[in-house]
């Protein structure tokens, strides 16, 4: 981090042990992004809560060169957050996930979608609720009736042209989705 960590305790006495834990968790964030410019952490008990122990609201603000990540972790239904260390753990996990998303976006790691392949149904087995698709290169791809989109499985016939998305199955290649070509 370029600018030092800022820690604020609101409506509670500062805790050296809690502050040390915050510093440790914040230092770990540097592993996920070297672009962190500033990090502020606010710890506050929710005094208006009606249960026995006060839940802890943890706010983490992380400033990056072109984005700000704001985490607010106050789970009113989670009694584990009566322990500030548990609330800190959950808040910093959320911050880590947001930083990982930020870095993926920064590196342009975009999820690519597999284009649907084309083939024709060469075999149907109604008793086993499945069939096979022959690809243009002669391979056979298994599909289950649940993979058929839009059209009903029982209306399919051999020779029908289909688009499909191939994936690895337990017994070899299989189609995750099958759509009849109109």
Secondary structure, 3 states (H helix, E strand, C coil): CCCCCEEEEECCCCCHHHHHHHHHHHHHHCCCCCCCCEEEEEEEEECCCCCCCCEEEEEEEEEECCEEEEEEECCCCCHHHHCHHHHHHHHHHHHHHHHHHHHHHHCCCCCCCCCCEEEEEEEEEHHHCEEEEEECCCCEEEEEHHHEECCCHHHCCCCCEEEEEEEEECCEEEEEEEEECC
